[in-house]
Amino acid sequence: MIGQESIFAQTKKGKYIPTKFDTIKKVVPQQVYGNPKAQRRADSLARIKDSLDRLAVEAQKQEEARLAEIRRKEEAQRQQNNRAEQKAETTKSGKSNKKENRKKQVNEAENRKALEEKARLNQMAEDAAAEARKRKPLRSQWTLEDCVLYAKENNLSVAENALNERLAKLVLEQNKVSRLPNVNADFSLGESYGRSIDPTSNQFVTKGFLYNTTGLSSQVLVFGWFQKKYQIEQSQLDLYASEYAFKQLKEDIALNVATGFLRVLLAREQVRINEVQLKADQEQYEQTQKFVQSGKLPELNAAQMLAQVSSDSAALLGAVTNEKIALLQLKALMNLSFEQPFEIILPDLNMAGLTGPGGLPNPDEVYATALQQQYRTKVNQLKLLSAKKMLDIAKAQQYPQLSIFANLGTNFSSNVKDITGQQYLGEVSLGNINIAGSSYAITRPDYSYETRTRPFFTQYGDNIRANAGLSLSIPIFNAYAARTNIQKAKIGLVSQQIAADNDKLKLRQDILTAYEEAKAAAQKYVATRRSEEASKRAFNFAVKRFEIGMINTYEYTATQSALYNASSSVLSAKYDLIFKLKVLDYYMGNPLKL
């Protein structure tokens, strides 16, 4: 009640008269953010930014310490190598030539090892520096050209597409070496049981034995109706297509980065407009407070102005948030660390000469230039040639193929025995034979033998075999596979031709659309500028009339909102025009810069 009575007395008498029940304290209206909750949120964002800056500084210090440690190790290694060389020179004198040569060889080996270690440390330092540059760029202020160059090297889509290029190179290398002979080795080891054929003697045996077979085989295509040649040419065309696609991706990323950069500039200009409007409203609110205190205006006007200040504070907070989100999106396109300090440099945008159709290039000239400059057109041409080579490969598969083959092999069997000794046991009777009335006994000597399995490598040497010859493969009937492949290749060729024509049609359509949009954007920019100038004049008159009490707060805020909307429309039209012009530059192959 005491505070209420003091304020009431202040309102009634037109000035503030302190009493013994209250203190002398000026009531300051809410500033900038309009309410304590928004203020606390802004403070939290500021604290988070400070924390991220501290983390970035600590990461930079750690990286510098690591690089210093690598340089220190390199210097220690260099000193150690110098001491070793000096010691080698002092100990070499006074010894024999043999010892000198031996020492020299040892020193050379040590020097080579030291050089290898030095090269390894240097490579580690370079990798660490490159990684540091990637994580922590040297600059903190960026132009559009800096952002585009960084995004072309670090965008994740670029890294992913680079793998496709590497894959195309691997396919080309594999197709080139496929013309060389193939060499294969086989090795088998097993044990046989029961009645089977001994691979060494080629006879039937009934007892188990251990066997081993080893061989080498080679084959090379002599003439395959140029199938290998077509495959190499196709893979070469695919490699060129992947390289041009990689370049086209970089150009697309450059356009996306330019779009994000302009979005940041637009958001920043929007923040500036909101700050100017908020400052004007605060000044007007203070003026209204004075009029209310003097009795010239009712308290309703002050309340309405305070509501307008709060609304403008919320709009400013939203604009600041949009600016931060635009910066985050631009960092994501560049694959730049979110903790990295990042500030774009506001370019000097000269809008003179860009607001009339005479300043725009002719769309037919843009299309003719795009056909020559755009990498996408070259990719389609190379893919069309690749499809033709695929048809040639499919046709070559229906003709005979001539090859040369050669085989070399040997084997081992545990049934192959060598006699190491024998013992006579006596005679074994085989029966009698009657000759001229006399009976004679028939016998044979009986021996016991000592044997051993012939050695492994001995059998390998004894059983070597080789053969070579020509092989002619003639496709007679393969379930129409060759004919189907030819038809599929023809369909792929026609499909690629349609895709190339469709891309040309879409390119021309996009260029004509971009031209009409740029022309409309130029006209819209001129119209919004006129509207903004008229709104400024109306607002200036409204301020003067509001100060003398000729209009109320509602009419004043309506005029101010009209000026705000006109200024926002000018900014939107301005950056929309710049973007449309950059799209035309993109099609003409011009570098994207402001």
C-alpha positions as CSV (number, residue, x, y, z in Angstrom):
1,M,0.0,0.0,0.0
2,I,2.9,2.4,0.8
3,G,4.3,1.9,-2.7
4,Q,0.9,2.3,-4.3
5,E,0.2,5.6,-2.4
6,S,3.6,6.9,-3.5
7,I,3.0,6.2,-7.1
8,F,-0.5,7.6,-6.9
9,A,0.8,10.8,-5.4
10,Q,3.4,11.0,-8.1
11,T,0.7,10.6,-10.8
12,K,-1.7,13.0,-9.2
13,K,0.7,15.9,-8.6
14,G,2.7,15.4,-11.8
15,K,6.0,14.8,-10.0
16,Y,7.5,12.4,-7.6
17,I,7.5,13.5,-3.8
18,P,9.4,11.0,-1.6
19,T,7.9,10.2,1.8
20,K,9.3,8.5,4.9
21,F,7.6,5.2,4.0
22,D,9.4,4.6,0.7
23,T,12.9,5.1,-0.8
24,I,14.0,7.3,-3.7
25,K,14.2,4.9,-6.6
26,K,13.4,5.6,-10.2
27,V,11.3,3.0,-11.9
28,V,12.9,1.9,-15.1
29,P,10.7,0.3,-17.8
30,Q,11.7,-3.2,-19.1
31,Q,14.3,-2.9,-21.7
32,V,15.3,-4.8,-24.9
33,Y,13.7,-8.2,-24.1
34,G,10.5,-6.9,-22.6
35,N,10.2,-9.4,-19.7
36,P,12.5,-11.1,-17.1
37,K,12.0,-14.6,-18.7
38,A,13.4,-13.4,-22.0
39,Q,16.2,-11.6,-20.2
40,R,17.2,-14.8,-18.4
41,R,17.1,-16.7,-21.7
42,A,19.4,-14.2,-23.3
43,D,21.8,-14.4,-20.4
44,S,21.8,-18.2,-20.7
45,L,22.7,-17.9,-24.4
46,A,25.5,-15.5,-23.6
47,R,26.9,-17.9,-21.0
48,I,26.7,-20.8,-23.4
49,K,28.6,-18.7,-26.0
50,D,31.3,-17.9,-23.4
51,S,31.6,-21.5,-22.5
52,L,32.0,-22.6,-26.2
53,D,34.6,-19.9,-26.7
54,R,36.6,-21.1,-23.7
55,L,36.4,-24.7,-25.0
56,A,37.7,-23.6,-28.4
57,V,40.6,-21.7,-26.8
58,E,41.5,-24.8,-24.6
59,A,41.4,-27.0,-27.7
60,Q,43.7,-24.7,-29.6
61,K,46.1,-24.7,-26.7
62,Q,46.2,-28.5,-26.5
63,E,46.8,-28.7,-30.2
64,E,49.7,-26.2,-30.0
65,A,51.2,-28.2,-27.2
66,R,51.0,-31.4,-29.2
67,L,52.6,-29.8,-32.2
68,A,55.4,-28.4,-29.9
69,E,56.0,-31.9,-28.5
70,I,56.3,-33.3,-32.0
71,R,58.8,-30.6,-33.0
72,R,60.8,-31.3,-29.8
73,K,61.0,-35.0,-30.5
74,E,62.1,-34.2,-34.1
75,E,64.9,-31.9,-32.8
76,A,66.1,-34.5,-30.3
77,Q,66.2,-37.1,-33.1
78,R,68.2,-34.7,-35.3
79,Q,70.7,-34.1,-32.5
80,Q,71.1,-37.8,-31.8
81,N,71.8,-38.4,-35.5
82,N,74.4,-35.7,-35.5
83,R,76.1,-37.2,-32.5
84,A,76.1,-40.6,-34.1
85,E,77.7,-39.2,-37.2
86,Q,80.4,-37.4,-35.2
87,K,81.1,-40.5,-33.2
88,A,81.4,-42.6,-36.4
89,E,83.9,-40.1,-37.9
90,T,86.1,-40.1,-34.7
91,T,86.1,-43.9,-34.3
92,K,86.6,-44.6,-38.0
93,S,90.2,-43.1,-38.0
94,G,92.8,-45.6,-36.8
95,K,91.0,-48.8,-37.8
96,S,91.5,-51.2,-40.6
97,N,89.7,-50.8,-44.0
98,K,87.6,-53.8,-43.2
99,K,86.4,-52.4,-39.9
100,E,85.9,-49.0,-41.5
101,N,83.7,-50.5,-44.2
102,R,81.7,-52.4,-41.7
103,K,81.4,-49.3,-39.5
104,K,80.4,-47.3,-42.6
105,Q,77.7,-49.8,-43.4
106,V,76.4,-49.7,-39.9
107,N,76.3,-45.9,-39.9
108,E,74.5,-45.9,-43.2
109,A,71.9,-48.2,-41.8
110,E,71.5,-46.1,-38.8
111,N,71.3,-42.9,-40.9
112,R,68.7,-44.6,-43.1
113,K,66.7,-45.5,-40.0
114,A,67.1,-42.0,-38.6
115,L,65.9,-40.5,-41.9
116,E,63.0,-42.8,-41.9
117,E,62.1,-41.9,-38.3
118,K,62.5,-38.2,-39.2
119,A,60.3,-38.6,-42.2
120,R,57.7,-40.3,-40.1
121,L,57.8,-37.5,-37.5
122,N,57.5,-34.9,-40.2
123,Q,54.5,-36.7,-41.7
124,M,53.0,-36.9,-38.2
125,A,53.5,-33.2,-37.7
126,E,52.0,-32.4,-41.1
127,D,49.0,-34.7,-40.4
128,A,48.6,-33.0,-37.0
129,A,48.8,-29.6,-38.6
130,A,46.3,-30.5,-41.3
131,E,43.9,-31.9,-38.7
132,A,44.4,-28.8,-36.6
133,R,43.6,-26.6,-39.6
134,K,40.6,-28.7,-40.3
135,R,39.3,-28.4,-36.7
136,K,40.5,-24.9,-36.0
137,P,40.8,-22.6,-39.0
138,L,43.2,-19.7,-38.7
139,R,40.6,-17.2,-39.5
140,S,37.6,-16.1,-37.5
141,Q,36.1,-13.8,-40.1
142,W,34.9,-15.3,-43.3
143,T,33.9,-13.9,-46.7
144,L,31.6,-15.8,-49.1
145,E,34.7,-16.9,-51.1
146,D,36.3,-18.3,-47.9
147,C,33.1,-20.2,-47.0
148,V,32.8,-21.7,-50.5
149,L,36.4,-22.8,-50.6
150,Y,36.3,-24.4,-47.2
151,A,33.0,-26.2,-47.9
152,K,34.4,-27.6,-51.2
153,E,37.2,-29.3,-49.2
154,N,35.4,-30.3,-46.0
155,N,31.7,-30.9,-46.8
156,L,30.7,-34.5,-46.0
157,S,29.0,-35.0,-49.3
158,V,32.3,-34.1,-51.0
159,A,34.1,-36.8,-48.9
160,E,31.4,-39.3,-49.7
161,N,31.5,-38.5,-53.5
162,A,35.3,-38.8,-53.4
163,L,34.9,-42.5,-52.5
164,N,32.9,-43.0,-55.8
165,E,35.8,-41.5,-57.7
166,R,38.3,-43.8,-56.0
167,L,36.0,-46.8,-56.7
168,A,36.0,-45.9,-60.4
169,K,39.8,-45.7,-60.4
170,L,40.0,-49.2,-58.8
171,V,37.6,-50.6,-61.4
172,L,39.7,-49.1,-64.2
173,E,43.0,-50.5,-62.7
174,Q,41.4,-53.9,-62.3
175,N,40.2,-54.0,-65.9
176,K,43.6,-53.0,-67.1
177,V,45.4,-55.8,-65.2
178,S,42.7,-58.3,-66.3
179,R,44.5,-58.7,-69.6
180,L,47.4,-60.3,-67.8
181,P,47.5,-64.1,-67.3
182,N,45.9,-65.5,-64.2
183,V,47.9,-68.0,-62.2
184,N,46.3,-70.3,-59.6
185,A,47.8,-72.9,-57.3
186,D,46.0,-75.9,-55.7
187,F,47.0,-78.1,-52.9
188,S,45.1,-81.1,-51.6
189,L,45.9,-83.6,-48.8
190,G,43.8,-86.6,-47.8
191,E,43.6,-90.2,-46.8
192,S,41.8,-92.9,-48.8
193,Y,40.2,-96.1,-47.5
194,G,38.9,-99.2,-49.3
195,R,39.2,-99.9,-53.0
196,S,40.4,-96.9,-54.8
197,I,42.9,-95.7,-57.4
198,D,46.4,-94.7,-56.3
199,P,47.0,-91.2,-57.9
200,T,50.7,-92.0,-58.2
201,S,50.7,-95.6,-59.7
202,N,47.2,-95.3,-61.2
203,Q,46.4,-98.8,-59.9
204,F,43.6,-100.1,-57.8
205,V,44.5,-100.6,-54.1
206,T,42.5,-101.9,-51.2
207,K,44.3,-100.6,-48.2
208,G,44.3,-97.1,-46.9
209,F,47.0,-94.6,-47.9
210,L,47.9,-91.0,-47.5
211,Y,48.0,-88.9,-50.7
212,N,48.8,-85.3,-51.7
213,T,48.4,-83.4,-55.0
214,T,49.9,-80.0,-55.8
215,G,49.6,-78.0,-59.0
216,L,49.8,-74.7,-60.8
217,S,47.5,-73.5,-63.6
218,S,47.5,-70.4,-65.8
219,Q,45.3,-69.1,-68.5
220,V,45.3,-65.9,-70.6
221,L,42.7,-64.7,-73.1
222,V,44.3,-64.3,-76.5
223,F,41.4,-62.9,-78.5
224,G,37.9,-62.3,-77.0
225,W,36.5,-60.1,-79.8
226,F,37.8,-56.9,-78.1
227,Q,35.8,-57.6,-74.9
228,K,38.6,-56.6,-72.6
229,K,39.3,-53.5,-74.7
230,Y,35.7,-52.3,-74.4
231,Q,35.7,-52.9,-70.7
232,I,38.8,-50.8,-70.2
233,E,37.3,-48.0,-72.3
234,Q,34.0,-48.1,-70.5
235,S,35.7,-48.0,-67.1
236,Q,37.8,-45.0,-68.3
237,L,34.7,-43.2,-69.3
238,D,33.1,-44.0,-66.0
239,L,36.1,-42.6,-64.2
240,Y,35.9,-39.3,-66.2
241,A,32.1,-39.2,-65.5
242,S,32.8,-39.6,-61.7
243,E,35.4,-36.8,-61.8
244,Y,33.0,-34.4,-63.5
245,A,30.2,-35.5,-61.1
246,F,32.6,-34.7,-58.3
247,K,33.2,-31.2,-59.7
248,Q,29.5,-30.7,-60.2
249,L,28.9,-31.6,-56.6
250,K,31.3,-28.9,-55.5
251,E,29.6,-26.3,-57.6
252,D,26.2,-27.4,-56.1
253,I,27.7,-27.1,-52.7
254,A,29.0,-23.6,-53.5
255,L,25.5,-22.5,-54.5
256,N,24.1,-24.0,-51.3
257,V,26.7,-22.2,-49.3
258,A,26.0,-18.9,-51.1
259,T,22.3,-19.4,-50.2
260,G,23.2,-20.0,-46.6
261,F,25.5,-17.0,-46.5
262,L,22.7,-14.7,-47.9
263,R,20.3,-16.2,-45.4
264,V,22.7,-15.1,-42.6
265,L,23.0,-11.6,-44.1
266,L,19.2,-11.3,-44.3
267,A,18.8,-12.5,-40.7
268,R,21.5,-10.0,-39.5
269,E,19.8,-7.2,-41.4
270,Q,16.5,-8.2,-39.8
271,V,18.2,-8.0,-36.3
272,R,19.4,-4.5,-37.1
273,I,15.9,-3.4,-38.2
274,N,14.4,-4.8,-35.0
275,E,17.1,-3.1,-32.9
276,V,16.4,0.3,-34.5
277,Q,12.7,-0.1,-34.1
278,L,13.1,-1.2,-30.5
279,K,15.3,1.8,-29.7
280,A,12.8,4.2,-31.3
281,D,9.9,2.6,-29.3
282,Q,11.9,2.9,-26.1
283,E,12.5,6.6,-26.8
284,Q,8.9,7.1,-27.6
285,Y,7.9,5.2,-24.5
286,E,10.0,7.5,-22.3
287,Q,8.5,10.5,-24.1
288,T,5.0,9.2,-23.5
289,Q,5.9,8.7,-19.8
290,K,6.8,12.3,-19.5
291,F,3.5,13.3,-21.2
292,V,1.6,11.1,-18.9
293,Q,3.3,12.5,-15.9
294,S,2.6,16.0,-17.0
295,G,-1.0,15.2,-17.7
296,K,-1.0,15.7,-21.5
297,L,-1.8,12.0,-22.2
298,P,-3.7,9.4,-20.3
299,E,-2.0,6.3,-18.8
300,L,-3.5,4.1,-21.5
301,N,-1.0,5.6,-24.0
302,A,1.9,4.6,-21.8
303,A,0.5,1.1,-21.3
304,Q,0.1,0.7,-25.1
305,M,3.6,1.9,-25.7
306,L,5.0,-0.5,-23.1
307,A,3.1,-3.3,-24.8
308,Q,4.7,-2.3,-28.1
309,V,8.1,-2.2,-26.5
310,S,7.6,-5.7,-25.2
311,S,6.4,-6.9,-28.6
312,D,9.4,-5.4,-30.3
313,S,11.7,-7.0,-27.7
314,A,10.2,-10.4,-28.5
315,A,10.6,-9.8,-32.2
316,L,14.2,-8.9,-31.6
317,L,14.8,-12.1,-29.7
318,G,13.2,-14.1,-32.5
319,A,15.4,-12.3,-35.0
320,V,18.6,-13.0,-33.0
321,T,17.5,-16.7,-32.7
322,N,17.0,-16.9,-36.5
323,E,20.4,-15.4,-37.1
324,K,22.0,-18.0,-34.8
325,I,20.1,-20.8,-36.6
326,A,21.2,-19.5,-40.0
327,L,24.8,-19.5,-38.8
328,L,24.5,-23.0,-37.5
329,Q,23.1,-24.1,-40.9
330,L,25.9,-22.4,-42.7
331,K,28.5,-24.2,-40.4
332,A,26.8,-27.5,-41.1
333,L,27.1,-26.9,-44.9
334,M,30.8,-26.1,-44.4
335,N,31.3,-29.0,-41.9
336,L,32.8,-26.5,-39.6
337,S,32.9,-27.2,-35.9
338,F,29.9,-25.6,-34.1
339,E,32.3,-24.5,-31.3
340,Q,34.5,-22.6,-33.8
341,P,34.3,-18.8,-33.6
342,F,32.6,-17.8,-36.8
343,E,31.9,-14.3,-38.0
344,I,31.0,-13.5,-41.6
345,I,32.2,-10.2,-43.2
346,L,29.4,-8.0,-44.4
347,P,30.1,-7.3,-48.1
348,D,29.6,-4.0,-49.8
349,L,26.5,-4.8,-51.8
350,N,26.1,-2.3,-54.7
351,M,22.6,-2.7,-56.0
352,A,23.0,-0.1,-58.8
353,G,22.5,-1.6,-62.2
354,L,20.8,-4.7,-60.9
355,T,17.3,-3.5,-60.7
356,G,16.5,-3.4,-64.4
357,P,16.1,-6.1,-67.1
358,G,19.0,-4.5,-69.0
359,G,21.4,-5.7,-66.3
360,L,20.4,-9.3,-66.7
361,P,22.1,-11.7,-69.2
362,N,20.2,-13.1,-72.2
363,P,18.7,-16.5,-71.3
364,D,19.8,-18.0,-74.6
365,E,23.3,-17.0,-74.0
366,V,23.2,-18.4,-70.5
367,Y,21.9,-21.7,-71.8
368,A,24.6,-21.9,-74.5
369,T,27.2,-21.1,-71.9
370,A,25.8,-23.7,-69.4
371,L,26.0,-26.4,-72.0
372,Q,29.7,-25.8,-72.3
373,Q,30.4,-25.0,-68.7
374,Q,28.1,-27.2,-66.6
375,Y,29.8,-30.4,-65.5
376,R,26.4,-32.1,-65.4
377,T,26.2,-32.0,-69.2
378,K,29.6,-33.6,-69.6
379,V,28.6,-36.3,-67.1
380,N,25.6,-37.2,-69.3
381,Q,27.7,-37.3,-72.4
382,L,30.2,-39.6,-70.8
383,K,27.5,-41.9,-69.4
384,L,26.0,-42.1,-72.9
385,L,29.4,-43.2,-74.3
386,S,29.7,-45.7,-71.5
387,A,26.3,-47.1,-72.3
388,K,27.5,-47.6,-75.9
389,K,30.6,-49.5,-74.7
390,M,28.3,-51.7,-72.6
391,L,26.5,-52.6,-75.8
392,D,29.8,-53.5,-77.5
393,I,30.7,-55.7,-74.6
394,A,27.4,-57.5,-74.7
395,K,27.8,-58.1,-78.5
396,A,31.3,-59.4,-78.0
397,Q,30.1,-62.1,-75.5
398,Q,28.3,-63.9,-78.3
399,Y,31.4,-64.7,-80.3
400,P,34.1,-67.4,-79.7
401,Q,37.0,-66.7,-77.3
402,L,40.5,-68.1,-77.8
403,S,42.7,-68.7,-74.7
404,I,46.1,-70.2,-73.9
405,F,46.4,-72.5,-70.9
406,A,49.2,-74.2,-69.1
407,N,49.3,-76.6,-66.1
408,L,52.1,-78.0,-63.9
409,G,51.5,-80.5,-61.1
410,T,52.9,-83.4,-59.0
411,N,51.7,-85.7,-56.3
412,F,52.7,-87.9,-53.4
413,S,51.4,-91.3,-52.1
414,S,52.3,-93.3,-49.0
415,N,51.9,-96.5,-51.1
416,V,55.1,-95.8,-53.0
417,K,57.8,-97.8,-51.2
418,D,61.6,-98.1,-51.6
419,I,63.3,-101.4,-50.7
420,T,66.0,-100.8,-48.1
421,G,67.1,-104.5,-47.4
422,Q,66.2,-108.2,-47.9
423,Q,66.8,-111.6,-46.2
424,Y,66.8,-115.1,-47.8
425,L,64.3,-117.4,-46.1
426,G,64.6,-120.5,-48.2
427,E,62.8,-122.2,-51.1
428,V,59.1,-122.4,-51.5
429,S,57.7,-125.5,-53.4
430,L,55.5,-124.8,-56.3
431,G,54.8,-128.5,-57.2
432,N,56.4,-131.1,-59.4
433,I,56.8,-131.5,-63.2
434,N,57.2,-134.8,-65.0
435,I,59.8,-134.8,-67.7
436,A,60.6,-138.1,-69.6
437,G,59.2,-140.1,-66.9
438,S,61.2,-138.3,-64.2
439,S,59.5,-136.0,-61.6
440,Y,61.2,-132.8,-60.7
441,A,60.3,-130.4,-58.0
442,I,59.6,-126.7,-58.8
443,T,60.6,-124.1,-56.2
444,R,61.2,-120.4,-55.9
445,P,63.3,-118.5,-53.4
446,D,61.6,-116.7,-50.6
447,Y,62.8,-113.4,-49.3
448,S,61.7,-110.9,-46.6
449,Y,62.0,-107.2,-47.6
450,E,62.5,-104.1,-45.5
451,T,60.8,-101.0,-47.1
452,R,60.1,-97.4,-46.4
453,T,57.9,-94.8,-48.0
454,R,59.6,-92.9,-50.7
455,P,60.5,-89.4,-49.4
456,F,58.0,-86.6,-50.0
457,F,60.2,-84.3,-52.2
458,T,61.6,-87.3,-54.1
459,Q,58.1,-88.2,-55.2
460,Y,57.5,-84.6,-56.0
461,G,60.5,-84.6,-58.3
462,D,59.7,-88.0,-59.9
463,N,56.0,-87.2,-60.5
464,I,56.2,-83.8,-62.1
465,R,53.9,-83.4,-65.1
466,A,53.1,-80.4,-67.3
467,N,50.8,-79.6,-70.2
468,A,50.0,-76.5,-72.3
469,G,47.6,-75.8,-75.2
470,L,45.0,-73.6,-76.8
471,S,41.4,-73.4,-75.8
472,L,38.5,-72.2,-78.0
473,S,35.2,-71.5,-76.3
474,I,32.3,-71.3,-78.7
475,P,28.9,-70.2,-77.3
476,I,26.3,-72.3,-78.9
477,F,23.3,-72.1,-76.6
478,N,23.2,-70.3,-73.2
479,A,19.5,-70.0,-72.6
480,Y,19.4,-66.7,-74.6
481,A,21.6,-65.0,-72.0
482,A,23.8,-63.3,-74.6
483,R,20.8,-62.0,-76.6
484,T,19.1,-60.8,-73.4
485,N,22.3,-58.9,-72.4
486,I,22.3,-57.2,-75.8
487,Q,18.7,-56.2,-75.4
488,K,19.3,-54.9,-71.9
489,A,22.3,-52.9,-73.1
490,K,20.2,-51.3,-75.9
491,I,17.5,-50.4,-73.4
492,G,20.2,-48.9,-71.1
493,L,21.6,-46.9,-74.0
494,V,18.2,-45.5,-75.0
495,S,17.4,-44.7,-71.3
496,Q,20.7,-42.8,-70.9
497,Q,19.9,-40.8,-74.1
498,I,16.5,-39.9,-72.7
499,A,18.1,-38.9,-69.4
500,A,20.6,-36.7,-71.2
501,D,17.8,-35.0,-73.2
502,N,15.7,-34.6,-70.1
503,D,18.6,-32.9,-68.3
504,K,19.1,-30.5,-71.2
505,L,15.4,-29.7,-71.2
506,K,15.4,-29.2,-67.4
507,L,18.5,-27.1,-67.6
508,R,16.8,-24.8,-70.2
509,Q,13.7,-24.7,-68.1
510,D,15.7,-23.8,-64.9
511,I,17.6,-21.1,-66.7
512,L,14.4,-19.5,-68.1
513,T,12.8,-19.8,-64.7
514,A,15.8,-18.2,-63.0
515,Y,15.8,-15.4,-65.6
516,E,12.1,-14.6,-65.1
517,E,12.5,-14.8,-61.3
518,A,15.5,-12.5,-61.4
519,K,13.6,-10.0,-63.6
520,A,10.6,-10.2,-61.2
521,A,12.9,-9.8,-58.2
522,A,14.5,-6.7,-59.6
523,Q,11.1,-5.2,-60.2
524,K,9.9,-6.2,-56.7
525,Y,13.0,-4.7,-55.2
526,V,12.3,-1.3,-56.9
527,A,8.7,-1.4,-55.8
528,T,9.5,-2.3,-52.2
529,R,12.1,0.5,-52.0
530,R,9.4,3.0,-53.1
531,S,7.0,1.6,-50.5
532,E,9.7,1.9,-47.8
533,E,10.4,5.5,-48.7
534,A,6.7,6.3,-48.6
535,S,6.3,4.4,-45.2
536,K,9.3,6.4,-43.8
537,R,7.6,9.7,-44.7
538,A,4.3,8.6,-43.2
539,F,6.1,7.5,-40.1
540,N,7.9,10.8,-39.7
541,F,4.6,12.6,-40.0
542,A,3.1,10.2,-37.5
543,V,5.9,10.8,-35.0
544,K,5.4,14.6,-35.1
545,R,1.6,14.3,-34.8
546,F,1.9,11.8,-32.0
547,E,4.3,14.1,-30.1
548,I,1.7,16.9,-30.2
549,G,-1.2,14.6,-29.4
550,M,-3.0,14.7,-32.8
551,I,-3.1,10.9,-33.2
552,N,-3.4,8.1,-30.6
553,T,-1.0,5.3,-29.8
554,Y,-2.9,2.8,-32.0
555,E,-2.5,4.9,-35.1
556,Y,1.1,5.5,-34.2
557,T,1.9,1.8,-33.8
558,A,0.0,1.0,-37.0
559,T,2.2,3.4,-39.0
560,Q,5.3,2.0,-37.3
561,S,4.3,-1.5,-38.1
562,A,3.7,-0.5,-41.8
563,L,7.3,0.9,-41.8
564,Y,8.6,-2.3,-40.2
565,N,6.9,-4.5,-42.8
566,A,8.1,-2.3,-45.6
567,S,11.7,-2.5,-44.4
568,S,11.4,-6.2,-44.0
569,S,10.0,-6.5,-47.5
570,V,12.9,-4.5,-48.9
571,L,15.5,-6.8,-47.2
572,S,13.7,-9.9,-48.4
573,A,13.5,-8.5,-52.0
574,K,17.1,-7.4,-51.9
575,Y,18.6,-10.7,-50.9
576,D,16.1,-12.6,-53.1
577,L,17.4,-10.6,-56.1
578,I,21.0,-11.2,-55.1
579,F,20.3,-15.0,-54.9
580,K,18.5,-15.1,-58.2
581,L,21.5,-13.3,-59.8
582,K,23.9,-15.8,-58.2
583,V,21.8,-18.6,-59.7
584,L,22.4,-17.2,-63.1
585,D,26.2,-16.8,-62.3
586,Y,26.1,-20.5,-61.3
587,Y,24.7,-21.6,-64.6
588,M,27.2,-19.4,-66.5
589,G,30.1,-20.9,-64.5
590,N,31.1,-17.6,-62.9
591,P,32.7,-17.7,-59.4
592,L,30.1,-17.1,-56.6
593,K,31.2,-14.0,-54.8
594,L,29.7,-10.8,-53.4
